[in-house]
Amino acid sequence: MQEVFKGIPVIHYEGRTSQNPLAFKYYNPDEKIGEKTMREHLRFSVAVWHTFTGKGVDPFGSASIRRAWDNYPQPMDQAKARIEAAFEFFAKLGVPYFCFHDRDIAPEGSTLAETNKNLEAITDYIKELMQGANVKLLWGTANLFGHPRFVHGAATAPNADVFAYAAAQVKKAMEVTLALDGENYVFWGGREGYETLLNTDMELEQDNLARFFHMAVDYAKEIGFSGQLLIEPKPKEPTKHQYDFDVASVLAFLRKYGLDKDFKVNIEANHATLAGHTFQHELHYARINGVLGSVDANQGDELLGWDTDQFPTNLYSTTLAMYEILKNGGLHKGGLNFDAKVRRGSFTDRDLFEAHIAGMDAFAVGLKAAYKLLESGALEKAVEARYASYKQGIGQKIRAGKTGFKELEEYALTEGAIENESGRQERLESIVNQYILQA
């Protein structure tokens, strides 16, 4: 294979004083934080779609990016060249994982049979490249949103033929993920929602979506796929009302249809923003409900109302994200996948590397700060003190479920003026900043 990213060396850790833009300043993969190395804690992954298929298109502008593999006229030759470039990128960046949609790695043919043949050929080639590489598949998924057939949804489409096609596509994508030893499989319902209730049978659509997931669970067992099944919440865009709005909506859906033991969630930071939540909120909600599976690491622009998918550089956000992940006992089978794209004006190959380096360093800082913050117990002590009244007296009885309205009324009638304690929010935010600056 010919070198694609000429002039880009293997990226190494040089420390915080380095001025080399092609070096890690904080991410030292072999540095131990507690019992694990940074590599084991963070489990970084490169997203094939944004990194290798992104063209710099936005709602108001055409493609601004052209890569070396785009010069091949035949789609399959282009796909092969793209994958070769991806493996060079993985090796130079030193990431342990990658992720893809089926249509990222192989072109669609004129029939489903031809499409599957294309996918099989590229899968075989990826398998060959993986034998000589130190990279694994974090997760695979199916693109059930890009083609015009999915204009009204996939598993929630009003057309049963579309449902059947989506099932066939997911079946193949799950087989490919298994063949490449993928550790997870993700469902992102890009168009599983609606624009108006005037033409929508919401009950049927959600019932069908549940049927689709049950079929997927059954097929995973049938083929021996032991990886984690993940659903990725997103509140809007492209549809106005997504059924997987946020973690709470997904969890309610799973519990209603008896799927809560079969799925966890893949949380994206930018999707949390669009839902009106913080990244930490979504991670926290997933963690306390036992469904935190994996993370799409990016960030949004709070001044824009759409999914900008920027590389994560906000240290406050990465610190609080790692705080939740560490409290979760780690990412387990999941990882930190850079579902992020360079800005439209950042169109060189070098920009791809510098963007990933920035994101990896940001999460390395977040990991170190969060670990020290947890070791100090500063936030835990503050929370424990705030809820101390539930450890004794009437609070203890409330928590144990050993009281009711009558007794609580008697208690309230005999108590004097209620005195609340300060929440000390500003002080706690200052503590978080302190640990970030020390990382």
N, C-alpha and C positions, 0 to 999 in steps of 0.2 A: 504493500500500500504506500502511496506517495504521501508525504507530509503535507497537510493542508494548512495548519496554523504555523506557518514558517515565521521564525523570529520570536516565537513564544516558547519559553523554556518550561520545564517542570516547575510548578509553583511550590516553593518551600517556605517554612516559617523562619522569619528573620528578626522577630521581636518588635516591640512598640516603637523603638527609635529608628526603625528602617524607613528610608525615603523611597524605597523601590515599590512602584505601584503594582508590580507583578510578584509580590511576596505577601505572605500572611503576617500581620502585625500582632494578632492576638490568638488566632487559631493554630495551636500546636497539637496536631493529631495524637501524638504519643504522650502528651502531658496528662498526668493523672489528677483527676478531680474526685476526691474520695476513693472509691474502689474501682472506678472505671476511667478509661482514657477519654479524652475529648471526642475522639472518633467514635467510641462506643456510646457515649452520651447522646451525641448530636445526630449521628446516622444520616448525614447529608445525602441528598439525591438531586440529580439534574433532570429537569423536565424536557423531554425531547421536543414537545410541541412549541413552546415559546422560544427555546434556545436554538432549535434547528429548522423549524418551519416558519417562524415569525418573519414577517416581511416589513414590519414597521407601518402597517396600515392602521389608520384610525377612522372614526366616522367622517372626517373631513379631508382625508388625504390618502393618496394611493401609496404603493410600496416605496419605501426609501432604502430598503436593505436588499442586497443581492449577495449571496454566498457562492463559494466555488462550486458546490454541488448543483446549484441552479442552472449551470451551463450545460448540463447533460440534456439532450432533447427527448430521450425516451424516459417515461415515468419510472420504470423499474431500474434503469441505470442510475437515475437520479436518487432513487430510494437507497440503492446500495451505496452510492457515494456518500449520501447523508449519514448513513449508519457508520461507515468507516470514519468519517470526520468526528462523529459523536464519540466513538471509542478512543480516538486520539485526544479529544477534549477531556473525557473522563480520566484518562491516564495522566495528562498534564496537570489537571486540577487536583487529582488524588481523592476524588469522591468515591465512597463505597457503593453507591446505589444510583440507579436511574429509573425513570417512569415513562410510560407512553400510552397514548390512545392507539387503537389498531390502525386508524387511518393516518397517524403520524409516520408510521414506519413503512407502510405499503399502500400503493395507490388503489383506488377503487376501479374495478373493471366494468365491462358492459353488463355483466350478470353477477349474481352472488357467487356462483361457482368460480368464475374467473377471479373475482375479488379474493375469495378464500385461497385460491391457488397462489396469487401474488403474496398474500400474507404468509402462507406456509413457506414459500421460497425465502422471504426475508427473515422469517423466524429461524429457519435452518442456518442462515448466514450469521445471524446474531449469536446463535448457539456456538458456532465455530469461533467467533471473535471472543466470546466469554471464556472459552477454554484457556486462552492465553492472557486474560485480563484479570485484574483484581477488582472487579465490579460485579454487583448482583442486581437483579430486578427487584425493586421495592414493591412496585405494583403495576398492574396493567389495567386497562379499561377500554370500553368501546365508545366511539364517538357516535352518539345517538341524537345529535343536534345539528350537524353541519349540512347534511344533504337535504335538498328540498322535500324529500319524502317525509321528513320529520317536521314539516312546517307547523303541524298541529300537535306535536308531541310524539313520543315513542310508545312507551308502555301505557300512556294515558291518551293516546290518539283515538279519535272517534272512528277510525278506520281499522277494522280487525286485521286487514292485510299488513298494515304498518306494524301492529303489535307482533304479528308472526315474524316479520322481517327483523324487528328489533331483537326478538328472542333468539333467532338464528345467529344474528351478529354477536350477541353476548355469549352464546354457546361457544362460538369459535374463539372469541377473545379470552374466555376462561380457559379453553384448551391451550391456547398460546401461552397464557400466563403460567399455567401448570408446566408446560414443556420447558419453559425458561426458569423454572424453580422460583417463581415470584412469591413473595412473602405475604402479599395482600392482593385483593381485587376491589376496585373502587367503582361505585355507581354514582355518577353525577347526572342528575336529571335536568340537563340544560333547558329542555323545553317541556318538562313535566309540570305544567301549570296552565293558566288560562289568561286570556285578555279581557273577556267579558262573560258574565253569567247568563247573558241573553241567549247564548248558543251552547252552554256548557252543562253537562250532567256531571256535576262534581262528585256525587256519590259513586257513580259508575266508574269514573276515572280513578278515584282513589282505591276503590275495590280492585280494579284491574291492575293498578300499580302494586298492590299487595299480592295479587295472584302472581305477578311477574317475579317479585322477590322470592316468594315461596318456591317457584319453579327453579330459580337460580340456586337457592339453598339445596334443593333436592339434587340438582345436577352437579353441584360442587361435591356432594357426598358420593354421587355415582361415579365420578371420575377420580375420586381420591384426592381432591384439592383440600389441603388442611390449612391453607392460609386464612388470614383474617378477611372477612367481608366488611366493606366500609361504605357508608353513605356520606356524601359531601353536601352539607347544607349550603343553600344560597337563596337570598330573599327575593331577588328580582333580576332582570336582565339575563336572558332576552325576554322571558314572559313577565307580565306585570305582577301576577300572583303565582309565585312558585309554591308547590306543595311542601318542599323541603326548606322552608323559610329560615329556620335556625335550629340549633340543637334541641331546644324545647319542642318545636313542632315535629322534628324527626322522631324524637323519643316518644311523643304522644302517639304518632302514627304507628311506630313499631309495637308499642304496648297494645294498641287497639287491635292489631291484626296478628298478635301472637308471634312477632318476629324479634322481640327485644333480646332474646338469648342468642340470636344468629348474627346480629350486626353491631358494629361500633361506628363511630363517626370519624371522618377525615375533615379536620377544621382548617379553613382558609382564613387568614387574617383579614384580607380585603372583603370577603363575604360577611365577616362579622361587622365591619364598618357599614356596609350597605344595609344590614339588618338593624342598624342603630345601636349596636353593642360595641364593646371593646373586645379586642382579641382575647384578653384575659378572661372576660366574662364567659365567652363561649368555651374556652378551655376549662375553666372552673366548673361550669355547669355540667360539662361532659364528665369531668373527673369525679365529682361528687355522686354522679349517677352511674359510674362504672362503665362508661362507653367511650372514653378517650382512646382512640385508636392510632391516628396518625395526623400529621400537620402539613398543610401547604403553606410554606413560608414566603410571605410577601408583605406588602403594605399598600394601603390605598391613599388617595389624596382627599383629605376631608373637605377641600374646596371644590371638588368635582363629584358629581353624583353618579359616577359610573365606575366600572371595575378596571382600574388603571394597572393593577398587577405590577407594582413597582418592586424593586429589590429591597429587602428589609434593611434599613439603616438606623431605625429609631431604637436607641439603646434602652430607653425606658420600657418600650413595648417588648423587646426581646428578653429583658430581664424578668418581667412579670410573666411572660410566656414560659420561660425556663423554670420559674418558681412553681408554676402549676404542674409542669411536666415532671419535675423532681419530686413533687408531692404525690404524683401519680406512680412513683416508683420507676419512672423512665418511660420511654416510648415503646418498649417491648418489641413487638413485630413491626411497629410503625417507624416513621422517620421524619426528617425535616426536608421536604421536597420543595425545591425552588420553583414554584409555579409563578414565575416572575419573568418579565420581559424588559429588555433594555429600552430606553426611551427612543422615540422615533428618530431623534437627532443623533443618537449614539449607534451609528450603523457600521462601525468597523469590527473585525474579528476580535481585536484587542479589547474592545468594549465588553464583549461577552465574558472574557476572563476577569476583567476588573470589576464587573458587576457582581459576579459570583464571589470573588474574593471579599468584596465589601459586605455581602450578606453573611458569609461564613465568619468573618471577623466580628460582625455585630452579634451573632448568636454565641460566639465564644465568650465575648464580654458578658453577655446576658447569663450564660452558664456559670461563669466564675462569680459574678455578683449574686446571683440567686442562691448558689451553693453556700456562700458565706452568710447571706441573709438568713437562710434556713438554719445554719449552724448556730447563729446568734439567738434565734428564737424570738427576735424583737417583735415581729408582727404577730406571731402565735401568742405571745404573752399579752399583747395589747388586746387581742380578740378574746382571750380567755378572761381577762379582767373585766371586759365590757359585758360579758354574759355571766358573770359570777353569781348573780341572783338566782340563776337556774340550777345551782349546785346545792342549795340548802332551802329550808323552809317551804314556802308556798311554791316557789319556782321549781324546786325538786319534785314536788307533787304534780305540778303541771307536766313536767317532762316525763314523769313516770306514768301519766294517764290515770292518776288516782284522785282526781278532783273533778268538779263540775261547776256549772254556773251558780248554783245556790251557795256552795261553800266559798266560791270566789267573790260573790257579792258580800257575804258576811265578812270576809277578810278586808275587802275594799272599804266597807262601812266603818271598820274599826281603825283603819290606818289613817295617819295624818297626811300632811302634804307630801306629794311625790317629789323626790329629788333625783334628777338625772345627772349622769356623768358626762363630761365632754367626750366627743368622738375623737378628738385630737388628730383629725385627718391631715392637717398641714404638717404636723410633727412626723407622722408616719411617712408622708411623701418625701420629707426631707431625709428620713432614714434610708429610704430606697435610693435616693440620689447619692447619699454618702457611700453606699456599698457599690454603686455603679462607678463612682470616681476612684474607688480603691481597687477595682478589678484589674 
